[in-house]
Amino acid sequence: MAIIHGTDQTFGENVKEGVVLVDFWAPWCGPCKMIAPVLEELDGEIDGKATIVKVDVDQNQETAGKFGIMSIPTLLLFKDGEPVEKVVGFQPKEALAQLIAKHA
């Protein structure tokens, strides 16, 4: 699957069902740029076990505020519309894969 770029308008639909890893990021954020290729690689390996959604916090402040995003990158894992895990900062691919596997 391709990574989805979520917005304030589409976010509820993006996380509604299944396991969804949401990356809250911004174009000016160094660690966000570091994690982007990790997420691309992970997306190619998770075989439909989860969806990855990227949310630009500068463009989608309503969603970022709703989930109390104070630092980026922040990754929230949703299962069937409910947030179940939160990690802040750069994470290696293996850690993200384990996070997804725990809830898939």
NORPECOR-V725206 format. One line per field, one symbol per residue. burial: 1 if it has 24 or more other C-alpha atoms within 12 Angstrom, else 0. A space follows every 10 residues. Layout:
BEGIN
burial=???
END
This chain:
BEGIN
burial=0011111100 1001100111 1111110000 1100110111 0110010011 1111111001 0011001010 0111111110 0010011111 1000011011 0000
END
